[in-house]
Amino acid sequence: MLPLLLLAFWLQAADPAAEGMKALEGQRYDEAAKLFAQAVEKDKDDLSAQFHLGLSLSLLNRDGEAIAAYKKVLAAKPGLYEAQLNLGVLHLRQKQFAEAAALLDEARKQKPAEYRPNYYMGEALLGLSKPEEAEAPLRAALQADAKRPEAMVAMGRALARQGRVKESATWFEGAAQTEASYRDALLELASHYEQSKNREGAIAIYKQFPDNAGARERMGVLLLESGQAADAVAELEGAVKTSPTAANRFALATAYLKAKQNDKALPLIAAAVQQEPRNVELRLTLGRLLREAKNLPAAAQEFYNAAQADAKATAAWRELASTLFLLGNYQGTLGAFDKLRALGEETPAQWYLRALCYDRMQLYKEALPAYEKFLAVSDGKSPEEEFKARQRIRVVKKVLEKK
């Protein structure tokens, strides 16, 4: 056991900065951060310890503390390249793109041929939605190191976001060929093909990902849009089997409907509704399928559920009104029309159905002005219904005269 005086001397002589370097080199980042913090506390002018404190904290993903540490370094020594670069990368990681770009631009000026400041500057400019400006630093980065897949992807994005999708393909494909982990870059290229209306190009890429449910779903949708419903069904069935999400089920159901296989669509939509009960579009689709299958009570319930999920969904109230009318629920129909009126929607067809509801409920005082309102707003656009309305007005007036 060391004598107490010798132990005290050893503790006093110990260099936390040196020990911190050993911990940093050994990838013991938490230990390194603590030691460099001790070194900074011991000597606030030790810029090396302050810099390596920032580095250790960044490796621990304690970005806020790391940013503060690097700012102290730059306050004491403005223009220090490594501090500018590392602080810029941290701001980039935090999606603080303007702050990142300012620092990385300064770093680039010091070392314009280096890979890292150019690559990260390009990423910062992409984050600022400046793909045209991002192109130059990204080209400089690739000139410094032509085999970096992350820079290839960034260049692909810069070109694609300028509308130069054909040029971008070289870079996305290059990244995928350079490193297997970047193969998904092709899916990003496919999405750009979709945006530029190049369905064939997108489909060709999606075919390369048969085990990817998302890719199969997108390919199915594109095939469906191209009028290839049968091929779309096969792809979307595979997508649902791999990933039975509400979106995939809805897409497959749509394909079944286009392929005239409505009986297969209904259970899929019902399952999707169970997954997303507040999805108005799913409930409306299910309601329409049920109505087509002559199950009017169930259809009305789905339209009602859609309206409850979003009280401002005019389509839900509209579908509910027409279905309740078919069921002979005239009071419910009028209630749905009242909701539509409150939402700012009144159409000639709604006034006609209102009049019919009142008429069939023998509420002739209400039916007469409703028929008259219909004739006023229809203005000759529905001659058959207008003829019927005029006939009913005569009958209703006679009934009212007898009372």
DRENDREN-798150 format. One line per 2 residues: number of its first residue (from 1); their letters; for each residue x, y, z of N, C-alpha, C. Coordinates in pm, whole numbers, plus 50000, padded with zeros to 5 digits. Each point is the difference from the previous one (the first is absolute). Layout:
N
NUM	a	X,Y,Z,X,Y,Z,X,Y,Z  ... $
***
This chain:
403
1	ml	50084,49880,50000,49916,50120,50000,50087,50124,50000  49969,50098,49913,50081,50121,49991,49987,50084,50127 $
3	pl	50110,50057,50047,49991,50094,50112,49908,50115,49963  49934,50057,50098,49902,50106,49975,50062,50119,49929 $
5	ll	50121,50041,50039,50064,50116,49936,50029,49972,49853  50046,49877,49971,50030,49962,49862,49872,49993,49916 $
7	la	49890,49948,50059,49871,49993,49929,49949,50139,49967  50013,50092,50096,49955,50137,49977,50080,50065,49888 $
9	fw	50131,49970,49999,50085,50056,49894,49960,49944,49863  49969,49870,49997,49962,49936,49873,49870,50058,49944 $
11	lq	49903,50020,50091,49872,50057,49958,50017,50142,49948  50089,50076,50066,50023,50138,49958,50069,50004,49864 $
13	aa	50093,49901,49980,50078,50001,49877,49924,49942,49881  49892,49925,50028,49927,49936,49891,49949,50105,49901 $
15	dp	50010,49971,49869,49961,50093,49893,49869,49952,49939  49885,50063,50035,49872,49952,49946,49992,50010,49848 $
17	aa	50069,50099,49941,49995,50013,49854,50070,49883,49933  50115,49959,50055,50073,49886,49944,49920,49872,50017 $
19	eg	49941,49984,50118,49917,49882,50023,49876,50001,49909  49950,50122,49977,49886,50014,49910,50033,49955,49860 $
21	mk	50121,50032,49952,50042,49957,49866,50006,49849,49991  50051,49938,50107,50006,49853,50001,49860,49940,49994 $
23	al	49907,50059,50077,49862,49950,50000,49935,50022,49864  50030,50115,49937,49943,50031,49869,50051,49901,49895 $
25	eg	50130,49973,50004,50059,49905,49905,49947,49859,50023  49965,49970,50126,49943,49869,50032,49850,49993,49981 $
27	qr	49942,50107,49943,49855,50009,49972,49916,49991,50128  50058,50045,50110,49926,50010,50127,49956,50146,50013 $
29	yd	49899,50034,49920,49966,50140,49982,49943,50066,50125  49922,49925,50077,49944,50057,50122,50111,50036,50098 $
31	ea	50095,49910,50013,50114,50025,50089,50082,50118,49948  50020,50005,49868,50077,50109,49940,49934,50134,50027 $
33	ak	49868,50007,49984,49929,50126,50023,50018,50048,50143  49994,49909,50095,50017,50038,50141,50140,50051,50026 $
35	lf	50100,49934,49941,50139,50041,50021,50030,50135,49935  49951,50021,49879,50024,50129,49935,49926,50113,50072 $
37	aq	49882,49968,50055,49928,50100,50080,50082,50040,50122  50067,49902,50063,50089,50028,50113,50118,50087,49956 $
39	av	50055,49969,49883,50114,50076,49949,49961,50145,49974  49881,50021,49942,49952,50136,49972,49975,50075,50129 $
41	ek	49944,49929,50098,49975,50064,50130,50132,50040,50066  50100,49916,49978,50132,50026,50057,50068,50116,49929 $
43	dk	49983,50009,49867,50063,50107,49921,49904,50041,49889  49930,50110,50025,49899,50045,49903,50061,50048,49869 $
45	dd	50131,50022,49996,50066,50043,49878,50056,49883,49920  49975,49878,50045,50050,49881,49930,49906,49971,49882 $
47	ls	50031,50060,49883,49914,49985,49882,49998,49857,49948  50111,49930,50016,50004,49860,49955,49900,49916,50079 $
49	aq	49998,50020,50133,49906,49925,50083,49857,50039,49966  49976,50128,49975,49866,50047,49964,49955,49939,49867 $
51	fh	50093,49996,49903,49969,49942,49870,49966,49851,50014  50084,49928,50075,49977,49855,50013,49881,49969,50089 $
53	lg	49963,50095,50087,49875,49985,50075,49883,50004,49901  50004,50097,49908,49895,50008,49898,49993,49874,49915 $
55	ls	50119,49948,49963,50005,49879,49918,49941,49880,50075  50037,49985,50126,49949,49888,50080,49849,50008,50016 $
57	ls	49950,50120,50027,49856,50018,50017,49925,49972,49869  50061,50039,49887,49933,49974,49871,49994,49850,49972 $
59	ll	50104,49926,50042,50000,49855,49980,49900,49930,50092  49959,50071,50106,49896,49949,50090,49861,50046,49958 $
61	nr	49995,50074,49886,49873,50058,49950,49941,50100,50098  50084,50062,50080,49956,50108,50089,50028,50132,49926 $
63	dg	49923,50019,49893,50031,50105,49904,49993,50140,50059  49901,50025,50084,49987,50134,50057,50122,50040,50081 $
65	ea	50051,49908,50082,50119,50028,50080,50124,50011,49911  50005,49915,49897,50115,50004,49909,50004,50133,49926 $
67	ia	49884,50049,49956,49994,50129,49931,50051,50111,50090  49960,49998,50125,50045,50104,50095,50152,49993,50017 $
69	ay	50054,49879,50006,50145,49984,50018,50076,50055,49879  49957,49967,49880,50068,50048,49880,49987,50151,49985 $
71	kk	49887,50056,50041,49983,50146,49992,50101,50071,50089  50031,49941,50115,50101,50059,50089,50137,49996,49934 $
73	vl	50029,49890,49929,50128,49990,49930,50010,50110,49893  49895,50018,49921,50003,50098,49893,49997,50144,50053 $
75	aa	49939,50019,50117,50002,50133,50061,50143,50037,50039  50075,49900,50046,50139,50026,50040,50094,50001,49880 $
77	kp	49969,49920,49899,50086,49992,49882,49913,49995,49874  49954,50117,49954,49915,50005,49881,50072,49941,49878 $
79	gl	49923,49932,49917,50056,49947,49877,50072,49868,50013  49996,49937,50116,50066,49870,50016,49924,49898,49914 $
81	ye	50066,49948,49899,49936,49917,49899,49923,49881,50057  50065,49918,50080,49935,49879,50051,49879,50034,50086 $
83	aq	50010,50108,50077,49887,50039,50085,49884,50048,49913  50032,50079,49897,49895,50046,49908,49931,49881,49933 $
85	ln	50081,49907,49952,49945,49884,49930,49913,49916,50092  50053,49967,50117,49925,49915,50093,49873,50067,50050 $
87	lg	50009,50130,50028,49881,50072,50045,49897,50009,49888  50045,50019,49876,49908,50002,49887,49928,49868,49984 $
89	vl	50074,49890,50017,49939,49866,49988,49897,49979,50110  50029,50048,50121,49904,49987,50110,49872,50077,49971 $
91	hl	50014,50123,49949,49881,50077,49965,49921,49928,49889  50073,49941,49907,49935,49925,49892,49923,49882,50058 $
93	rq	50061,49933,50096,49935,49885,50063,49874,50041,50073  49997,50123,50048,49883,50052,50070,49901,50069,49905 $
95	kq	50029,49988,49870,49916,50062,49896,49995,50152,50012  50108,50056,50055,50014,50146,50007,50085,50041,49878 $
97	fa	49934,49998,49884,50073,50005,49874,50069,50134,49975  49937,50110,50038,50061,50132,49976,50128,50015,50082 $
99	ea	49994,49959,50127,50119,50009,50086,50110,49910,49946  49960,49880,49955,50098,49906,49945,50066,50058,49875 $
101	aa	49921,50056,49910,50053,50051,49873,50100,50112,50023  49973,50089,50096,50091,50112,50027,50137,49950,50044 $
103	ll	50002,49903,50089,50126,49945,50050,50072,49917,49893  49925,49918,49928,50061,49913,49900,50054,50079,49881 $
105	de	49938,50113,49971,50050,50086,49893,50137,50055,50037  50017,50039,50127,50129,50048,50047,50105,49888,49996 $
107	ar	49959,49880,50038,50092,49887,49998,50042,49969,49856  49906,50008,49905,50031,49975,49859,50102,50100,49946 $
109	kq	49988,50123,50044,50093,50103,49952,50144,49967,50042  50013,49937,50118,50133,49965,50048,50056,49879,49927 $
111	kp	49913,49902,49971,50046,49878,49935,49902,49964,49887  50008,50075,49891,49900,49984,49892,50006,49867,49927 $
113	ae	50110,49926,50013,50010,49873,49929,49970,49880,50088  49967,50024,50128,49975,49891,50093,49859,49944,49981 $
115	yr	49986,49871,50025,49870,49934,49984,49897,50048,50101  50035,49995,50129,49899,50018,50105,49931,50136,49998 $
117	pn	50073,50113,49994,49926,50128,50000,49910,50016,49879  50043,49948,49885,49917,50012,49878,49876,49912,50009 $
119	yy	50019,49875,50045,49885,49910,50010,49896,50056,50098  50045,50038,50119,49906,50047,50101,49936,50133,49960 $
121	mg	50075,50083,49928,49942,50125,49949,49887,49968,49903  50023,49902,49914,49894,49960,49907,49876,49952,50073 $
123	ea	50019,49920,50103,49885,49952,50079,49926,50115,50068  50076,50098,50051,49936,50115,50065,49916,50079,49899 $
125	ll	50052,50018,49879,49926,50074,49898,49877,49922,49953  50010,49868,49995,49881,49920,49970,49896,50018,50110 $
127	gl	50047,50005,50125,49907,50023,50112,49933,50135,49992  50068,50097,49938,49943,50134,49982,49919,50011,49871 $
129	sk	49976,49885,49934,49925,49996,49874,50067,50086,49892  50134,49987,49992,50077,50070,49899,50081,49900,49917 $
131	pe	49930,49913,49925,50071,49895,49927,50095,50053,49894  49967,50115,49940,50089,50056,49898,50134,50038,50062 $
133	ea	49997,50064,50119,50123,50040,50067,50075,49880,50058  49927,49894,50033,50063,49881,50058,50085,49925,49898 $
135	ea	49968,50017,49874,50068,49920,49896,50151,50023,49998  50046,50125,50010,50143,50030,49989,50082,49936,50113 $
137	pl	49963,50020,50128,50079,49934,50105,49995,49847,49992  49888,49946,49957,49991,49854,49989,50090,49948,49888 $
139	ra	50010,50075,49890,50092,49959,49894,50144,50007,50049  50031,50102,50081,50135,50012,50055,50030,49884,50095 $
141	al	49899,49961,50079,50018,49886,50091,50028,49872,49922  49926,49979,49892,50018,49879,49920,50131,50003,49920 $
143	qa	50048,50119,49971,50130,50012,49935,50110,49960,50099  49977,50034,50128,50096,49962,50104,49996,49851,50030 $
145	da	49882,49942,49994,49985,49855,50027,49880,49951,49920  50027,49942,49886,49894,49964,49905,49921,49877,50041 $
147	kr	50043,49928,50101,49936,49874,50037,49919,50009,50129  49956,50118,50037,49924,50016,50123,49851,49993,49969 $
149	pe	49932,49890,50038,49859,49983,49961,49908,50107,50058  50031,50049,50122,49912,50102,50059,50003,50128,49918 $
151	am	50117,50033,49942,50009,50119,49915,49930,49976,49866  50007,49878,49950,49928,49968,49876,49850,50018,50019 $
153	va	49948,49951,50112,49857,50016,50027,49964,50147,50012  50083,50076,50070,49973,50144,50016,50000,50069,49864 $
155	mg	50095,49963,49912,50003,50059,49867,49875,49960,49921  49958,49875,50013,49876,49957,49936,49882,50083,50045 $
157	ra	49993,50027,50130,49890,50082,50052,50006,50142,49947  50121,50055,49996,50015,50138,49952,49952,50013,49856 $
159	la	50034,49904,49918,49957,50005,49860,49851,49972,49985  49951,49900,50071,49858,49963,49989,49911,50114,50045 $
161	rq	50041,50070,50105,49919,50110,50052,50003,50122,49909  50092,49999,49905,50001,50105,49897,49919,49958,49878 $
163	gr	49942,49880,50007,49924,49949,49886,50086,49925,49901  50126,49976,50034,50093,49931,49909,50008,49852,50042 $
165	vk	49886,49935,49995,49989,49864,50052,50084,49902,49919  50002,50017,49868,50077,49908,49915,50148,50004,50039 $
167	es	50055,50121,50025,50140,50012,50042,50022,49940,50139  49900,50016,50086,50015,49953,50138,50012,49848,50007 $
169	at	49944,49931,49900,50000,49853,50004,50141,49943,50010  50094,50062,49931,50140,49952,50001,50054,49996,50141 $
171	wf	49966,50100,50080,50054,50011,50135,49931,49905,50097  49869,49990,49992,49929,49904,50086,50045,49857,49968 $
173	eg	50011,49969,49872,50042,49866,49959,50145,49975,50041  50083,50103,49989,50140,49987,50040,50015,49969,50148 $
175	aa	49921,50066,50083,50004,49974,50144,49960,49856,50030  49894,49953,49932,49952,49863,50022,50104,49897,49957 $
177	qt	50073,50030,49893,50102,49907,49952,50127,50003,50085  50029,50117,50057,50123,50015,50079,49991,49927,50133 $
179	ea	49883,50008,50063,49986,49939,50133,49859,49943,50014  49992,49873,50037,49871,49931,50006,49901,50067,50093 $
181	sy	50051,50060,50109,49909,50064,50097,49930,50122,49942  50045,50047,49883,49937,50116,49936,49907,49958,49887 $
183	rd	49965,49872,49995,49912,49953,49892,49863,50067,50004  49956,50038,50122,49870,50067,50011,49999,50137,49933 $
185	al	50118,50051,49963,50005,50126,49926,49920,49988,49870  49992,49878,49947,49922,49979,49877,49852,50027,50024 $
187	le	49952,49969,50121,49860,50028,50031,49973,50150,50002  50100,50076,50046,49986,50146,49996,49995,50048,49855 $
189	la	50083,49940,49917,49996,50034,49857,49863,49966,49942  49944,49887,50040,49867,49961,49952,49895,50103,50036 $
191	sh	50011,50053,50122,49902,50102,50041,50014,50126,49915  50124,50034,49963,50020,50116,49911,49945,49970,49860 $
193	ye	50016,49876,49955,49938,49962,49872,49849,50018,50007  49941,49960,50110,49855,50016,50015,49960,50146,49991 $
195	qs	50075,50085,50071,49967,50143,50000,50013,50061,49862  50092,49946,49919,50018,50053,49865,49916,49925,49896 $
197	kn	49904,49919,50049,49905,49927,49914,50067,49892,49916  50115,49952,50043,50067,49891,49931,49962,49869,50069 $
199	re	49878,49952,49972,49951,49879,50066,50085,49878,49965  50039,49991,49873,50076,49883,49956,50132,49989,50075 $
201	ga	50068,50115,50015,50127,50000,50073,49982,49959,50144  49894,50051,50064,49973,49966,50140,49967,49852,50014 $
203	ia	49915,49951,49911,49960,49858,50007,50121,49909,49982  50090,50037,49908,50121,49919,49977,50084,49988,50126 $
205	iy	50006,50108,50078,50077,49995,50126,49926,49918,50104  49870,50023,50014,49924,49928,50102,50005,49849,49978 $
207	kq	50012,49959,49873,50009,49857,49970,50126,49936,50060  50099,50084,50029,50126,49949,50058,49988,49975,50150 $
209	fp	49885,50035,50059,49982,49986,50145,49876,49914,50030  50002,49873,49959,49881,49915,50018,49965,49971,50146 $
211	dn	50097,50014,50090,49974,49974,50142,49967,50125,50079  49994,50113,49932,49970,50128,50065,49852,50032,49980 $
213	ag	49923,49994,50109,49854,50020,49989,49968,50139,49946  50076,50100,50043,49974,50136,49954,50023,50014,49850 $
215	ar	50107,49936,49952,50029,50006,49856,49891,49928,49920  49955,49886,50050,49895,49926,49930,49869,50079,50000 $
217	er	49974,50069,50111,49877,50081,50007,50005,50113,49898  50117,50069,49992,50012,50110,49905,49990,49948,49856 $
219	mg	50063,49884,49973,49993,49943,49866,49856,49963,49966  49928,49944,50096,49861,49966,49976,49916,50122,49967 $
221	vl	50023,50108,50074,49926,50124,49975,50031,50054,49861  50127,49997,49962,50039,50050,49868,49942,49914,49889 $
223	ll	50000,49869,50020,49939,49911,49900,49851,50027,49988  49938,50028,50115,49857,50030,50001,49973,50129,49923 $
225	es	50084,50101,50022,49984,50128,49930,50025,49984,49851  50080,49900,49964,50030,49975,49858,49894,49912,49934 $
227	gq	49896,49965,50075,49893,49918,49944,50031,49852,50001  50102,49958,50074,50037,49858,50007,49951,49941,50132 $
229	aa	49868,49994,50015,49939,49960,50127,50041,49859,50042  50003,49906,49905,50033,49861,50034,50142,49989,50055 $
231	da	50095,50067,49936,50139,49999,50048,50010,50070,50135  49921,50107,50016,50001,50074,50126,49952,49912,50114 $
233	va	49898,49919,49976,49947,49911,50103,50108,49907,50052  50077,49942,49909,50105,49905,50040,50103,50067,50090 $
235	el	50041,50120,49965,50101,50071,50081,49943,50040,50135  49879,50051,50000,49941,50049,50125,49962,49885,50093 $
237	eg	49966,49887,49943,49977,49882,50085,50128,49962,50073  50112,50009,49931,50128,49973,50064,50032,50103,50107 $
239	av	49968,50126,49974,50026,50106,50098,49917,49979,50126  49874,49963,49983,49912,49977,50115,50046,49878,50080 $
241	kt	50044,49898,49929,50048,49879,50068,50122,50031,50086  50090,50083,49948,50122,50036,50074,49973,50103,50107 $
243	sp	49916,50098,49967,49973,50110,50093,49852,50040,49989  49914,49938,50082,49855,50026,49988,49956,50130,50066 $
245	ta	50059,50112,49955,49961,50130,50052,49868,50045,49939  49940,50099,50061,49875,50054,49946,50021,50056,49860 $
247	an	50114,50067,49979,50028,50059,49868,50014,49891,49894  50070,49892,50033,50016,49892,49904,49868,49930,49970 $
249	rf	49920,49981,50103,49869,49938,49979,49911,50088,49914  50005,50130,50024,49919,50091,49921,50043,49998,49854 $
251	al	50133,49997,49977,50050,49997,49863,49957,49872,49929  50010,49886,50071,49958,49873,49939,49850,50000,49975 $
253	at	49923,50052,50092,49855,50007,49980,49967,50083,49877  50073,50110,49982,49978,50085,49881,50030,49922,49874 $
255	ay	50107,49920,50005,50034,49917,49883,49891,49898,49972  49948,49938,50106,49890,49904,49981,49879,50068,49937 $
257	lk	49971,50121,50044,49885,50072,49944,50021,50028,49851  50122,50040,49965,50029,50027,49858,49994,49871,49919 $
259	ak	50035,49889,50065,49997,49870,49931,49863,49934,50008  49899,50076,50048,49862,49951,50012,49989,49881,50096 $
261	qn	50081,50002,50105,49994,49895,50101,49957,50061,50134  49881,50061,49998,49952,50075,50116,49986,49914,50125 $
263	dk	49966,49872,49981,49981,49913,50115,50129,49983,50080  50113,50009,49932,50129,49990,50069,50039,50132,50066 $
265	al	49950,50110,49948,50036,50132,50052,49936,50027,50135  49876,49958,50017,49925,50036,50121,50068,49954,50130 $
267	pl	50040,49873,50014,50065,49959,50126,50132,50071,50025  50071,50035,49894,50126,50073,50017,49976,50139,50058 $
269	ia	49900,50069,49945,49969,50134,50050,49950,49992,50144  49919,49898,50029,49951,49983,50137,50116,49979,50097 $
271	aa	50100,49922,49959,50117,49978,50085,50081,50128,50016  50010,50077,49892,50074,50126,50007,49931,50098,50095 $
273	vq	49867,50001,49998,49925,50087,50090,50025,49961,50146  50012,49872,50027,50031,49954,50135,50135,50053,50045 $
275	qe	50094,50010,49906,50133,50051,50034,50001,50150,50018  49921,50071,49919,49997,50147,50007,49854,50046,50008 $
277	pr	49938,49986,50117,49856,50028,50012,49962,50146,49976  50096,50091,50007,49967,50141,49978,50040,50048,49860 $
279	nv	50031,49906,49913,50034,50035,49862,49871,50016,49920  49965,50124,49971,49872,50031,49934,49993,49937,49862 $
281	el	50108,50007,49923,49998,49947,49864,49975,49850,49999  50061,49929,50096,49978,49855,50009,49855,49969,50033 $
283	rl	49944,50075,50096,49860,49974,50038,49904,50033,49886  50028,50106,49926,49915,50034,49886,50005,49890,49894 $
285	tl	50120,49948,49976,50013,49892,49901,49925,49876,50045  50014,49966,50130,49928,49884,50052,49850,50020,49990 $
287	gr	49953,50120,50033,49857,50028,49990,49948,49984,49858  50077,50049,49903,49957,49989,49860,49995,49855,49954 $
289	ll	50099,49921,50044,50001,49858,49963,49881,49927,50063  49967,50033,50123,49886,49937,50067,49869,50040,49932 $
291	re	49994,50126,49960,49878,50045,49930,49986,49929,49866  50113,49983,49931,49997,49929,49872,49959,49855,50020 $
293	ak	50035,49944,50116,49963,49861,50032,49858,49991,50055  49926,50111,49996,49860,50008,50045,49984,49988,50152 $
295	nl	50109,50023,50072,49992,49999,50147,49989,50144,50047  49882,50057,49981,49980,50143,50027,50016,50037,50147 $
297	pa	49948,49923,50095,50017,50039,50140,50148,50008,50041  50080,49899,49956,50143,50002,50033,50071,50115,49930 $
299	aa	49958,50029,49878,50059,50113,49927,49972,50131,50071  49874,50019,50043,49964,50122,50071,50082,50015,50128 $
301	qe	50023,49889,50069,50079,50003,50124,50143,50045,49971  50058,49952,49890,50137,50040,49967,50007,50147,49963 $
303	fy	49900,50049,49926,50000,50142,49966,49983,50086,50126  49918,49951,50091,49983,50071,50127,50132,50001,50079 $
305	na	50068,49885,50002,50129,49991,50069,50103,50095,49939  49997,50012,49867,50091,50092,49932,49972,50143,50041 $
307	aq	49872,50033,50009,49962,50136,50041,50039,50027,50145  49995,49898,50083,50041,50016,50139,50151,50017,50010 $
309	ad	50074,49934,49911,50146,50013,50001,50043,50140,49958  49921,50062,49911,50029,50137,49957,49867,50067,49969 $
311	ak	49953,50081,50095,49869,50062,49986,49992,50096,49882  50116,50042,49946,50001,50092,49887,50013,49928,49865 $
313	at	49994,49869,50003,50013,49922,49877,49868,50002,49925  49986,50090,49907,49873,50015,49928,49965,49872,49923 $
315	aa	50101,49931,49949,49973,49876,49924,49930,49897,50087  50038,49994,50129,49940,49903,50091,49852,50033,50023 $
317	wr	49970,50128,50024,49860,50039,50023,49918,49982,49873  50061,50027,49885,49931,49986,49873,49962,49853,49975 $
319	el	50099,49910,50021,49975,49857,49979,49898,49949,50102  50010,50049,50123,49905,49957,50103,49858,50041,49963 $
321	as	49985,50123,49953,49867,50049,49963,49938,49914,49891  50076,49971,49894,49944,49924,49888,49967,49856,50042 $
323	tl	50083,49942,50087,49975,49862,50043,49879,49993,50093  49988,50096,50091,49884,50003,50090,49871,50021,49920 $
325	fl	50010,50078,49892,49882,50021,49916,49957,49868,49937  50098,49922,49951,49968,49870,49941,49938,49906,50102 $
327	lg	50039,50017,50127,49945,49917,50108,49862,50048,50045  49958,50114,49949,49871,50055,50043,50008,50072,50133 $
329	ny	50121,50031,50047,50019,50074,50124,50006,50148,49964  49881,50059,49983,49994,50137,49950,50042,50103,50104 $
331	qg	49969,49972,50126,50043,50093,50105,50152,50005,50008  50062,49881,49989,50146,49995,50002,50061,50069,49879 $
333	tl	49933,49986,49885,50048,50065,49878,49999,50151,50018  49891,50052,50054,49990,50145,50023,50107,50048,50098 $
335	ga	50027,49918,50102,50104,50036,50095,50137,50010,49934  50029,49907,49909,50128,50003,49928,50008,50123,49910 $
337	fd	49886,50034,49936,49999,50120,49916,50021,50127,50084  49948,49999,50122,50021,50115,50089,50149,50016,50031 $
339	kl	50068,49887,50020,50144,50005,50026,50073,50059,49879  49960,49957,49880,50063,50052,49879,49975,50150,49985 $
341	ra	49879,50042,50031,49968,50144,49992,50089,50079,50096  50020,49946,50121,50085,50066,50099,50145,50009,49951 $
343	lg	50040,49904,49916,50136,50001,49945,50009,50081,49872  49890,50063,49962,50002,50088,49882,49967,49933,49869 $
345	ee	49941,49880,50005,49967,49929,49876,49849,49982,49986  49945,50054,49894,49860,49978,49962,49995,49989,49849 $
347	tp	49947,49890,49950,49994,49979,49855,49855,49981,49957  49969,50017,49871,49864,49975,49953,49953,49858,50033 $
349	aq	50089,49902,49985,49962,49861,50028,49960,49983,50146  50070,50069,50088,49966,49991,50143,49863,50064,50028 $
351	wy	49971,50109,49932,49868,50062,50019,49890,49908,49948  50027,49930,49892,49900,49909,49944,49973,49885,50098 $
353	lr	50109,49943,50054,49982,49890,50095,49937,50049,50130  50032,50122,50039,49934,50059,50119,49849,50003,49977 $
355	al	49961,50051,49883,49858,50010,49968,49934,49863,50003  50068,49899,49943,49944,49865,50000,49986,49946,50142 $
357	cy	50099,50029,50085,49992,49954,50140,49876,50058,50068  49986,50132,49989,49883,50065,50062,49871,49944,49942 $
359	dr	49999,49983,49869,49881,49951,49930,49960,49862,50053  50098,49909,50009,49971,49863,50042,49969,49991,50149 $
361	mq	50041,50101,50074,49965,50006,50143,49867,50074,50020  49941,50040,49885,49873,50074,49999,50011,50134,50073 $
363	ly	50122,50058,49994,50022,50135,50055,49991,50097,49882  49874,50020,49955,49979,50071,49875,50037,50148,50007 $
365	ke	49984,50061,50116,50036,50141,50014,50150,50021,49979  50078,49901,50041,50145,50008,49980,50039,49954,49859 $
367	al	49922,49907,49944,50032,49946,49868,49984,50106,49891  49894,50079,50008,49972,50098,49895,50115,50098,49978 $
369	pa	50047,50071,50104,50111,50093,49975,50129,49928,49958  50017,49874,50043,50120,49926,49961,49996,49970,49850 $
371	ye	49884,49959,49949,49987,49978,49855,50024,50130,49924  49942,50107,50051,50015,50130,49932,50146,50046,50001 $
373	kf	50069,49977,50111,50142,50036,50008,50081,49918,49899  49967,49873,49989,50069,49913,49904,49984,50054,49859 $
375	la	49877,50035,49961,49975,50052,49865,50077,50130,49976  50012,50081,50105,50068,50129,49986,50151,49981,49977 $
377	vs	50059,49904,50071,50146,49983,49990,50041,49903,49890  49907,49913,49958,50034,49902,49897,50017,50066,49864 $
379	dg	49913,50095,49971,50013,50084,49881,50012,49919,49871  49913,49897,49986,49994,49924,49876,50107,49894,49983 $
381	ks	50082,49976,50102,50111,49905,49986,49958,49855,50026  49883,49983,50063,49951,49863,50027,49855,49992,49956 $
383	pe	49976,49993,49870,49862,50010,49947,49906,49893,50053  50049,49877,50016,49911,49893,50047,49953,50026,50142 $
385	ee	50096,50036,50088,49965,50027,50140,49914,50127,50011  50029,50098,49914,49921,50124,50002,49855,49972,49959 $
387	fk	49982,49912,49903,49864,49963,49960,49926,49935,50116  50066,49905,50066,49939,49932,50114,49969,50099,50113 $
389	ar	50090,50095,50022,49980,50098,50107,49877,50085,49971  49983,50041,49876,49883,50082,49965,49870,49920,50019 $
391	qr	50003,49873,49965,49882,49915,50020,49966,49988,50148  50105,49981,50082,49976,49984,50144,49953,50132,50062 $
393	ir	50050,50112,49949,49956,50129,50053,49849,50016,49982  49948,49959,49884,49857,50010,49977,49922,49914,50100 $
395	vv	50049,49877,50019,49932,49909,50093,50007,50054,50142  50118,50045,50040,50020,50050,50138,49913,50122,50025 $
397	kk	49989,50087,49904,49917,50120,50017,49853,49963,50020  49954,49899,49924,49862,49956,50016,49977,49942,50139 $
399	vl	50098,49924,50048,49988,49941,50134,49993,50110,50104  50086,50101,49985,50003,50110,50098,49872,50083,49993 $
401	ek	49941,50011,49881,49876,50078,49986,49884,49933,50073  50003,49866,50007,49891,49926,50065,50008,50011,50152 $
403	k	50120,50033,50051,50015,50006,50147,49951,50131,50054 $
***
